[in-house]
Amino acid sequence: MAVAVEIHFPGTSLDQYDQVIKAMGFVPKGPGEPGLLFHWVAEAGGGLRIVDVWETQEQFERFAREKMGPLTAEAGFGAESHFNVFEVHNYLVGNR
């Protein structure tokens, strides 16, 4: 089942985020990690707000453990991150 993951990284900048995205080999508006359906980031509440939709919670957890966690720690992301996970009832895909 698809899940939405909302993450707040207090005290983290967009420059730090861009550093992590580059280290992952991703480019803006390009493809993401296998299993990722959608991703966005914005400055909010004195840090970053990231919202993803993943095909499964297991895919997100593997990505967080193997890639996101180590790279965000290396980039100095705040240790006070907050995660919320929601089961997704439906999502729509836009036309391009």
Phi and psi restraints in degrees (range 20) as a CNS / XPLOR table:
assign (resid 1 and name C) (resid 2 and name N)
       (resid 2 and name CA) (resid 2 and name C) 1.0 -66.8 20.0 2
assign (resid 2 and name N) (resid 2 and name CA)
       (resid 2 and name C) (resid 3 and name N) 1.0 146.5 20.0 2
assign (resid 2 and name C) (resid 3 and name N)
       (resid 3 and name CA) (resid 3 and name C) 1.0 -131.1 20.0 2
assign (resid 3 and name N) (resid 3 and name CA)
       (resid 3 and name C) (resid 4 and name N) 1.0 146.4 20.0 2
assign (resid 3 and name C) (resid 4 and name N)
       (resid 4 and name CA) (resid 4 and name C) 1.0 -99.5 20.0 2
assign (resid 4 and name N) (resid 4 and name CA)
       (resid 4 and name C) (resid 5 and name N) 1.0 137.9 20.0 2
assign (resid 4 and name C) (resid 5 and name N)
       (resid 5 and name CA) (resid 5 and name C) 1.0 -123.1 20.0 2
assign (resid 5 and name N) (resid 5 and name CA)
       (resid 5 and name C) (resid 6 and name N) 1.0 121.0 20.0 2
assign (resid 5 and name C) (resid 6 and name N)
       (resid 6 and name CA) (resid 6 and name C) 1.0 -109.4 20.0 2
assign (resid 6 and name N) (resid 6 and name CA)
       (resid 6 and name C) (resid 7 and name N) 1.0 125.5 20.0 2
assign (resid 6 and name C) (resid 7 and name N)
       (resid 7 and name CA) (resid 7 and name C) 1.0 -127.0 20.0 2
assign (resid 7 and name N) (resid 7 and name CA)
       (resid 7 and name C) (resid 8 and name N) 1.0 134.0 20.0 2
assign (resid 7 and name C) (resid 8 and name N)
       (resid 8 and name CA) (resid 8 and name C) 1.0 -115.5 20.0 2
assign (resid 8 and name N) (resid 8 and name CA)
       (resid 8 and name C) (resid 9 and name N) 1.0 123.9 20.0 2
assign (resid 8 and name C) (resid 9 and name N)
       (resid 9 and name CA) (resid 9 and name C) 1.0 -111.1 20.0 2
assign (resid 9 and name N) (resid 9 and name CA)
       (resid 9 and name C) (resid 10 and name N) 1.0 91.6 20.0 2
assign (resid 9 and name C) (resid 10 and name N)
       (resid 10 and name CA) (resid 10 and name C) 1.0 -62.5 20.0 2
assign (resid 10 and name N) (resid 10 and name CA)
       (resid 10 and name C) (resid 11 and name N) 1.0 145.1 20.0 2
assign (resid 10 and name C) (resid 11 and name N)
       (resid 11 and name CA) (resid 11 and name C) 1.0 69.5 20.0 2
assign (resid 11 and name N) (resid 11 and name CA)
       (resid 11 and name C) (resid 12 and name N) 1.0 16.1 20.0 2
assign (resid 11 and name C) (resid 12 and name N)
       (resid 12 and name CA) (resid 12 and name C) 1.0 -109.7 20.0 2
assign (resid 12 and name N) (resid 12 and name CA)
       (resid 12 and name C) (resid 13 and name N) 1.0 140.7 20.0 2
assign (resid 12 and name C) (resid 13 and name N)
       (resid 13 and name CA) (resid 13 and name C) 1.0 -102.3 20.0 2
assign (resid 13 and name N) (resid 13 and name CA)
       (resid 13 and name C) (resid 14 and name N) 1.0 163.5 20.0 2
assign (resid 13 and name C) (resid 14 and name N)
       (resid 14 and name CA) (resid 14 and name C) 1.0 -64.3 20.0 2
assign (resid 14 and name N) (resid 14 and name CA)
       (resid 14 and name C) (resid 15 and name N) 1.0 -31.6 20.0 2
assign (resid 14 and name C) (resid 15 and name N)
       (resid 15 and name CA) (resid 15 and name C) 1.0 -62.8 20.0 2
assign (resid 15 and name N) (resid 15 and name CA)
       (resid 15 and name C) (resid 16 and name N) 1.0 -41.6 20.0 2
assign (resid 15 and name C) (resid 16 and name N)
       (resid 16 and name CA) (resid 16 and name C) 1.0 -63.7 20.0 2
assign (resid 16 and name N) (resid 16 and name CA)
       (resid 16 and name C) (resid 17 and name N) 1.0 -42.6 20.0 2
assign (resid 16 and name C) (resid 17 and name N)
       (resid 17 and name CA) (resid 17 and name C) 1.0 -59.3 20.0 2
assign (resid 17 and name N) (resid 17 and name CA)
       (resid 17 and name C) (resid 18 and name N) 1.0 -47.9 20.0 2
assign (resid 17 and name C) (resid 18 and name N)
       (resid 18 and name CA) (resid 18 and name C) 1.0 -59.6 20.0 2
assign (resid 18 and name N) (resid 18 and name CA)
       (resid 18 and name C) (resid 19 and name N) 1.0 -36.6 20.0 2
assign (resid 18 and name C) (resid 19 and name N)
       (resid 19 and name CA) (resid 19 and name C) 1.0 -61.7 20.0 2
assign (resid 19 and name N) (resid 19 and name CA)
       (resid 19 and name C) (resid 20 and name N) 1.0 -42.8 20.0 2
assign (resid 19 and name C) (resid 20 and name N)
       (resid 20 and name CA) (resid 20 and name C) 1.0 -69.2 20.0 2
assign (resid 20 and name N) (resid 20 and name CA)
       (resid 20 and name C) (resid 21 and name N) 1.0 -43.5 20.0 2
assign (resid 20 and name C) (resid 21 and name N)
       (resid 21 and name CA) (resid 21 and name C) 1.0 -58.9 20.0 2
assign (resid 21 and name N) (resid 21 and name CA)
       (resid 21 and name C) (resid 22 and name N) 1.0 -43.4 20.0 2
assign (resid 21 and name C) (resid 22 and name N)
       (resid 22 and name CA) (resid 22 and name C) 1.0 -63.5 20.0 2
assign (resid 22 and name N) (resid 22 and name CA)
       (resid 22 and name C) (resid 23 and name N) 1.0 -42.6 20.0 2
assign (resid 22 and name C) (resid 23 and name N)
       (resid 23 and name CA) (resid 23 and name C) 1.0 -64.0 20.0 2
assign (resid 23 and name N) (resid 23 and name CA)
       (resid 23 and name C) (resid 24 and name N) 1.0 -28.5 20.0 2
assign (resid 23 and name C) (resid 24 and name N)
       (resid 24 and name CA) (resid 24 and name C) 1.0 -79.3 20.0 2
assign (resid 24 and name N) (resid 24 and name CA)
       (resid 24 and name C) (resid 25 and name N) 1.0 -12.7 20.0 2
assign (resid 24 and name C) (resid 25 and name N)
       (resid 25 and name CA) (resid 25 and name C) 1.0 86.1 20.0 2
assign (resid 25 and name N) (resid 25 and name CA)
       (resid 25 and name C) (resid 26 and name N) 1.0 15.5 20.0 2
assign (resid 25 and name C) (resid 26 and name N)
       (resid 26 and name CA) (resid 26 and name C) 1.0 -94.5 20.0 2
assign (resid 26 and name N) (resid 26 and name CA)
       (resid 26 and name C) (resid 27 and name N) 1.0 157.4 20.0 2
assign (resid 26 and name C) (resid 27 and name N)
       (resid 27 and name CA) (resid 27 and name C) 1.0 -128.1 20.0 2
assign (resid 27 and name N) (resid 27 and name CA)
       (resid 27 and name C) (resid 28 and name N) 1.0 149.8 20.0 2
assign (resid 27 and name C) (resid 28 and name N)
       (resid 28 and name CA) (resid 28 and name C) 1.0 -53.5 20.0 2
assign (resid 28 and name N) (resid 28 and name CA)
       (resid 28 and name C) (resid 29 and name N) 1.0 135.5 20.0 2
assign (resid 28 and name C) (resid 29 and name N)
       (resid 29 and name CA) (resid 29 and name C) 1.0 64.4 20.0 2
assign (resid 29 and name N) (resid 29 and name CA)
       (resid 29 and name C) (resid 30 and name N) 1.0 12.7 20.0 2
assign (resid 29 and name C) (resid 30 and name N)
       (resid 30 and name CA) (resid 30 and name C) 1.0 -97.3 20.0 2
assign (resid 30 and name N) (resid 30 and name CA)
       (resid 30 and name C) (resid 31 and name N) 1.0 -176.8 20.0 2
assign (resid 30 and name C) (resid 31 and name N)
       (resid 31 and name CA) (resid 31 and name C) 1.0 -69.0 20.0 2
assign (resid 31 and name N) (resid 31 and name CA)
       (resid 31 and name C) (resid 32 and name N) 1.0 152.5 20.0 2
assign (resid 31 and name C) (resid 32 and name N)
       (resid 32 and name CA) (resid 32 and name C) 1.0 -109.3 20.0 2
assign (resid 32 and name N) (resid 32 and name CA)
       (resid 32 and name C) (resid 33 and name N) 1.0 -159.5 20.0 2
assign (resid 32 and name C) (resid 33 and name N)
       (resid 33 and name CA) (resid 33 and name C) 1.0 -66.3 20.0 2
assign (resid 33 and name N) (resid 33 and name CA)
       (resid 33 and name C) (resid 34 and name N) 1.0 144.2 20.0 2
assign (resid 33 and name C) (resid 34 and name N)
       (resid 34 and name CA) (resid 34 and name C) 1.0 -54.4 20.0 2
assign (resid 34 and name N) (resid 34 and name CA)
       (resid 34 and name C) (resid 35 and name N) 1.0 133.3 20.0 2
assign (resid 34 and name C) (resid 35 and name N)
       (resid 35 and name CA) (resid 35 and name C) 1.0 96.6 20.0 2
assign (resid 35 and name N) (resid 35 and name CA)
       (resid 35 and name C) (resid 36 and name N) 1.0 -16.2 20.0 2
assign (resid 35 and name C) (resid 36 and name N)
       (resid 36 and name CA) (resid 36 and name C) 1.0 -82.4 20.0 2
assign (resid 36 and name N) (resid 36 and name CA)
       (resid 36 and name C) (resid 37 and name N) 1.0 124.7 20.0 2
assign (resid 36 and name C) (resid 37 and name N)
       (resid 37 and name CA) (resid 37 and name C) 1.0 -94.6 20.0 2
assign (resid 37 and name N) (resid 37 and name CA)
       (resid 37 and name C) (resid 38 and name N) 1.0 -33.8 20.0 2
assign (resid 37 and name C) (resid 38 and name N)
       (resid 38 and name CA) (resid 38 and name C) 1.0 -160.6 20.0 2
assign (resid 38 and name N) (resid 38 and name CA)
       (resid 38 and name C) (resid 39 and name N) 1.0 148.6 20.0 2
assign (resid 38 and name C) (resid 39 and name N)
       (resid 39 and name CA) (resid 39 and name C) 1.0 -149.1 20.0 2
assign (resid 39 and name N) (resid 39 and name CA)
       (resid 39 and name C) (resid 40 and name N) 1.0 137.6 20.0 2
assign (resid 39 and name C) (resid 40 and name N)
       (resid 40 and name CA) (resid 40 and name C) 1.0 -145.7 20.0 2
assign (resid 40 and name N) (resid 40 and name CA)
       (resid 40 and name C) (resid 41 and name N) 1.0 157.7 20.0 2
assign (resid 40 and name C) (resid 41 and name N)
       (resid 41 and name CA) (resid 41 and name C) 1.0 -140.3 20.0 2
assign (resid 41 and name N) (resid 41 and name CA)
       (resid 41 and name C) (resid 42 and name N) 1.0 146.7 20.0 2
assign (resid 41 and name C) (resid 42 and name N)
       (resid 42 and name CA) (resid 42 and name C) 1.0 -152.5 20.0 2
assign (resid 42 and name N) (resid 42 and name CA)
       (resid 42 and name C) (resid 43 and name N) 1.0 154.5 20.0 2
assign (resid 42 and name C) (resid 43 and name N)
       (resid 43 and name CA) (resid 43 and name C) 1.0 -71.9 20.0 2
assign (resid 43 and name N) (resid 43 and name CA)
       (resid 43 and name C) (resid 44 and name N) 1.0 134.1 20.0 2
assign (resid 43 and name C) (resid 44 and name N)
       (resid 44 and name CA) (resid 44 and name C) 1.0 -163.0 20.0 2
assign (resid 44 and name N) (resid 44 and name CA)
       (resid 44 and name C) (resid 45 and name N) 1.0 136.9 20.0 2
assign (resid 44 and name C) (resid 45 and name N)
       (resid 45 and name CA) (resid 45 and name C) 1.0 56.5 20.0 2
assign (resid 45 and name N) (resid 45 and name CA)
       (resid 45 and name C) (resid 46 and name N) 1.0 39.6 20.0 2
assign (resid 45 and name C) (resid 46 and name N)
       (resid 46 and name CA) (resid 46 and name C) 1.0 75.1 20.0 2
assign (resid 46 and name N) (resid 46 and name CA)
       (resid 46 and name C) (resid 47 and name N) 1.0 24.3 20.0 2
assign (resid 46 and name C) (resid 47 and name N)
       (resid 47 and name CA) (resid 47 and name C) 1.0 -172.9 20.0 2
assign (resid 47 and name N) (resid 47 and name CA)
       (resid 47 and name C) (resid 48 and name N) 1.0 -144.5 20.0 2
assign (resid 47 and name C) (resid 48 and name N)
       (resid 48 and name CA) (resid 48 and name C) 1.0 -115.9 20.0 2
assign (resid 48 and name N) (resid 48 and name CA)
       (resid 48 and name C) (resid 49 and name N) 1.0 144.4 20.0 2
assign (resid 48 and name C) (resid 49 and name N)
       (resid 49 and name CA) (resid 49 and name C) 1.0 -116.6 20.0 2
assign (resid 49 and name N) (resid 49 and name CA)
       (resid 49 and name C) (resid 50 and name N) 1.0 124.2 20.0 2
assign (resid 49 and name C) (resid 50 and name N)
       (resid 50 and name CA) (resid 50 and name C) 1.0 -121.5 20.0 2
assign (resid 50 and name N) (resid 50 and name CA)
       (resid 50 and name C) (resid 51 and name N) 1.0 134.1 20.0 2
assign (resid 50 and name C) (resid 51 and name N)
       (resid 51 and name CA) (resid 51 and name C) 1.0 -129.1 20.0 2
assign (resid 51 and name N) (resid 51 and name CA)
       (resid 51 and name C) (resid 52 and name N) 1.0 125.9 20.0 2
assign (resid 51 and name C) (resid 52 and name N)
       (resid 52 and name CA) (resid 52 and name C) 1.0 -121.5 20.0 2
assign (resid 52 and name N) (resid 52 and name CA)
       (resid 52 and name C) (resid 53 and name N) 1.0 156.1 20.0 2
assign (resid 52 and name C) (resid 53 and name N)
       (resid 53 and name CA) (resid 53 and name C) 1.0 -123.5 20.0 2
assign (resid 53 and name N) (resid 53 and name CA)
       (resid 53 and name C) (resid 54 and name N) 1.0 125.6 20.0 2
assign (resid 53 and name C) (resid 54 and name N)
       (resid 54 and name CA) (resid 54 and name C) 1.0 -116.9 20.0 2
assign (resid 54 and name N) (resid 54 and name CA)
       (resid 54 and name C) (resid 55 and name N) 1.0 151.2 20.0 2
assign (resid 54 and name C) (resid 55 and name N)
       (resid 55 and name CA) (resid 55 and name C) 1.0 -59.8 20.0 2
assign (resid 55 and name N) (resid 55 and name CA)
       (resid 55 and name C) (resid 56 and name N) 1.0 -39.5 20.0 2
assign (resid 55 and name C) (resid 56 and name N)
       (resid 56 and name CA) (resid 56 and name C) 1.0 -144.6 20.0 2
assign (resid 56 and name N) (resid 56 and name CA)
       (resid 56 and name C) (resid 57 and name N) 1.0 156.7 20.0 2
assign (resid 56 and name C) (resid 57 and name N)
       (resid 57 and name CA) (resid 57 and name C) 1.0 -65.8 20.0 2
assign (resid 57 and name N) (resid 57 and name CA)
       (resid 57 and name C) (resid 58 and name N) 1.0 -33.9 20.0 2
assign (resid 57 and name C) (resid 58 and name N)
       (resid 58 and name CA) (resid 58 and name C) 1.0 -62.2 20.0 2
assign (resid 58 and name N) (resid 58 and name CA)
       (resid 58 and name C) (resid 59 and name N) 1.0 -39.4 20.0 2
assign (resid 58 and name C) (resid 59 and name N)
       (resid 59 and name CA) (resid 59 and name C) 1.0 -63.5 20.0 2
assign (resid 59 and name N) (resid 59 and name CA)
       (resid 59 and name C) (resid 60 and name N) 1.0 -42.9 20.0 2
assign (resid 59 and name C) (resid 60 and name N)
       (resid 60 and name CA) (resid 60 and name C) 1.0 -62.6 20.0 2
assign (resid 60 and name N) (resid 60 and name CA)
       (resid 60 and name C) (resid 61 and name N) 1.0 -46.8 20.0 2
assign (resid 60 and name C) (resid 61 and name N)
       (resid 61 and name CA) (resid 61 and name C) 1.0 -61.3 20.0 2
assign (resid 61 and name N) (resid 61 and name CA)
       (resid 61 and name C) (resid 62 and name N) 1.0 -39.3 20.0 2
assign (resid 61 and name C) (resid 62 and name N)
       (resid 62 and name CA) (resid 62 and name C) 1.0 -65.1 20.0 2
assign (resid 62 and name N) (resid 62 and name CA)
       (resid 62 and name C) (resid 63 and name N) 1.0 -45.4 20.0 2
assign (resid 62 and name C) (resid 63 and name N)
       (resid 63 and name CA) (resid 63 and name C) 1.0 -60.5 20.0 2
assign (resid 63 and name N) (resid 63 and name CA)
       (resid 63 and name C) (resid 64 and name N) 1.0 -44.8 20.0 2
assign (resid 63 and name C) (resid 64 and name N)
       (resid 64 and name CA) (resid 64 and name C) 1.0 -62.8 20.0 2
assign (resid 64 and name N) (resid 64 and name CA)
       (resid 64 and name C) (resid 65 and name N) 1.0 -41.9 20.0 2
assign (resid 64 and name C) (resid 65 and name N)
       (resid 65 and name CA) (resid 65 and name C) 1.0 -71.4 20.0 2
assign (resid 65 and name N) (resid 65 and name CA)
       (resid 65 and name C) (resid 66 and name N) 1.0 -44.4 20.0 2
assign (resid 65 and name C) (resid 66 and name N)
       (resid 66 and name CA) (resid 66 and name C) 1.0 -89.4 20.0 2
assign (resid 66 and name N) (resid 66 and name CA)
       (resid 66 and name C) (resid 67 and name N) 1.0 -30.0 20.0 2
assign (resid 66 and name C) (resid 67 and name N)
       (resid 67 and name CA) (resid 67 and name C) 1.0 -120.6 20.0 2
assign (resid 67 and name N) (resid 67 and name CA)
       (resid 67 and name C) (resid 68 and name N) 1.0 -61.3 20.0 2
assign (resid 67 and name C) (resid 68 and name N)
       (resid 68 and name CA) (resid 68 and name C) 1.0 -61.2 20.0 2
assign (resid 68 and name N) (resid 68 and name CA)
       (resid 68 and name C) (resid 69 and name N) 1.0 -49.1 20.0 2
assign (resid 68 and name C) (resid 69 and name N)
       (resid 69 and name CA) (resid 69 and name C) 1.0 -56.8 20.0 2
assign (resid 69 and name N) (resid 69 and name CA)
       (resid 69 and name C) (resid 70 and name N) 1.0 -56.0 20.0 2
assign (resid 69 and name C) (resid 70 and name N)
       (resid 70 and name CA) (resid 70 and name C) 1.0 -61.9 20.0 2
assign (resid 70 and name N) (resid 70 and name CA)
       (resid 70 and name C) (resid 71 and name N) 1.0 -41.0 20.0 2
assign (resid 70 and name C) (resid 71 and name N)
       (resid 71 and name CA) (resid 71 and name C) 1.0 -73.9 20.0 2
assign (resid 71 and name N) (resid 71 and name CA)
       (resid 71 and name C) (resid 72 and name N) 1.0 -35.5 20.0 2
assign (resid 71 and name C) (resid 72 and name N)
       (resid 72 and name CA) (resid 72 and name C) 1.0 -70.2 20.0 2
assign (resid 72 and name N) (resid 72 and name CA)
       (resid 72 and name C) (resid 73 and name N) 1.0 -36.0 20.0 2
assign (resid 72 and name C) (resid 73 and name N)
       (resid 73 and name CA) (resid 73 and name C) 1.0 -63.7 20.0 2
assign (resid 73 and name N) (resid 73 and name CA)
       (resid 73 and name C) (resid 74 and name N) 1.0 -43.4 20.0 2
assign (resid 73 and name C) (resid 74 and name N)
       (resid 74 and name CA) (resid 74 and name C) 1.0 -62.1 20.0 2
assign (resid 74 and name N) (resid 74 and name CA)
       (resid 74 and name C) (resid 75 and name N) 1.0 -34.8 20.0 2
assign (resid 74 and name C) (resid 75 and name N)
       (resid 75 and name CA) (resid 75 and name C) 1.0 -83.5 20.0 2
assign (resid 75 and name N) (resid 75 and name CA)
       (resid 75 and name C) (resid 76 and name N) 1.0 -2.3 20.0 2
assign (resid 75 and name C) (resid 76 and name N)
       (resid 76 and name CA) (resid 76 and name C) 1.0 82.2 20.0 2
assign (resid 76 and name N) (resid 76 and name CA)
       (resid 76 and name C) (resid 77 and name N) 1.0 24.8 20.0 2
assign (resid 76 and name C) (resid 77 and name N)
       (resid 77 and name CA) (resid 77 and name C) 1.0 -60.8 20.0 2
assign (resid 77 and name N) (resid 77 and name CA)
       (resid 77 and name C) (resid 78 and name N) 1.0 145.8 20.0 2
assign (resid 77 and name C) (resid 78 and name N)
       (resid 78 and name CA) (resid 78 and name C) 1.0 -58.7 20.0 2
assign (resid 78 and name N) (resid 78 and name CA)
       (resid 78 and name C) (resid 79 and name N) 1.0 139.6 20.0 2
assign (resid 78 and name C) (resid 79 and name N)
       (resid 79 and name CA) (resid 79 and name C) 1.0 -75.1 20.0 2
assign (resid 79 and name N) (resid 79 and name CA)
       (resid 79 and name C) (resid 80 and name N) 1.0 -9.2 20.0 2
assign (resid 79 and name C) (resid 80 and name N)
       (resid 80 and name CA) (resid 80 and name C) 1.0 -90.9 20.0 2
assign (resid 80 and name N) (resid 80 and name CA)
       (resid 80 and name C) (resid 81 and name N) 1.0 36.8 20.0 2
assign (resid 80 and name C) (resid 81 and name N)
       (resid 81 and name CA) (resid 81 and name C) 1.0 -68.4 20.0 2
assign (resid 81 and name N) (resid 81 and name CA)
       (resid 81 and name C) (resid 82 and name N) 1.0 151.2 20.0 2
assign (resid 81 and name C) (resid 82 and name N)
       (resid 82 and name CA) (resid 82 and name C) 1.0 -125.0 20.0 2
assign (resid 82 and name N) (resid 82 and name CA)
       (resid 82 and name C) (resid 83 and name N) 1.0 128.8 20.0 2
assign (resid 82 and name C) (resid 83 and name N)
       (resid 83 and name CA) (resid 83 and name C) 1.0 -115.3 20.0 2
assign (resid 83 and name N) (resid 83 and name CA)
       (resid 83 and name C) (resid 84 and name N) 1.0 138.1 20.0 2
assign (resid 83 and name C) (resid 84 and name N)
       (resid 84 and name CA) (resid 84 and name C) 1.0 -127.8 20.0 2
assign (resid 84 and name N) (resid 84 and name CA)
       (resid 84 and name C) (resid 85 and name N) 1.0 135.4 20.0 2
assign (resid 84 and name C) (resid 85 and name N)
       (resid 85 and name CA) (resid 85 and name C) 1.0 -121.4 20.0 2
assign (resid 85 and name N) (resid 85 and name CA)
       (resid 85 and name C) (resid 86 and name N) 1.0 133.1 20.0 2
assign (resid 85 and name C) (resid 86 and name N)
       (resid 86 and name CA) (resid 86 and name C) 1.0 -127.8 20.0 2
assign (resid 86 and name N) (resid 86 and name CA)
       (resid 86 and name C) (resid 87 and name N) 1.0 137.6 20.0 2
assign (resid 86 and name C) (resid 87 and name N)
       (resid 87 and name CA) (resid 87 and name C) 1.0 -72.0 20.0 2
assign (resid 87 and name N) (resid 87 and name CA)
       (resid 87 and name C) (resid 88 and name N) 1.0 132.8 20.0 2
assign (resid 87 and name C) (resid 88 and name N)
       (resid 88 and name CA) (resid 88 and name C) 1.0 -93.3 20.0 2
assign (resid 88 and name N) (resid 88 and name CA)
       (resid 88 and name C) (resid 89 and name N) 1.0 123.2 20.0 2
assign (resid 88 and name C) (resid 89 and name N)
       (resid 89 and name CA) (resid 89 and name C) 1.0 -76.4 20.0 2
assign (resid 89 and name N) (resid 89 and name CA)
       (resid 89 and name C) (resid 90 and name N) 1.0 -40.4 20.0 2
assign (resid 89 and name C) (resid 90 and name N)
       (resid 90 and name CA) (resid 90 and name C) 1.0 -158.1 20.0 2
assign (resid 90 and name N) (resid 90 and name CA)
       (resid 90 and name C) (resid 91 and name N) 1.0 151.7 20.0 2
assign (resid 90 and name C) (resid 91 and name N)
       (resid 91 and name CA) (resid 91 and name C) 1.0 -144.6 20.0 2
assign (resid 91 and name N) (resid 91 and name CA)
       (resid 91 and name C) (resid 92 and name N) 1.0 153.6 20.0 2
assign (resid 91 and name C) (resid 92 and name N)
       (resid 92 and name CA) (resid 92 and name C) 1.0 -116.2 20.0 2
assign (resid 92 and name N) (resid 92 and name CA)
       (resid 92 and name C) (resid 93 and name N) 1.0 152.2 20.0 2
assign (resid 92 and name C) (resid 93 and name N)
       (resid 93 and name CA) (resid 93 and name C) 1.0 -112.7 20.0 2
assign (resid 93 and name N) (resid 93 and name CA)
       (resid 93 and name C) (resid 94 and name N) 1.0 126.6 20.0 2
assign (resid 93 and name C) (resid 94 and name N)
       (resid 94 and name CA) (resid 94 and name C) 1.0 -73.1 20.0 2
assign (resid 94 and name N) (resid 94 and name CA)
       (resid 94 and name C) (resid 95 and name N) 1.0 158.2 20.0 2
assign (resid 94 and name C) (resid 95 and name N)
       (resid 95 and name CA) (resid 95 and name C) 1.0 -85.9 20.0 2
assign (resid 95 and name N) (resid 95 and name CA)
       (resid 95 and name C) (resid 96 and name N) 1.0 142.8 20.0 2
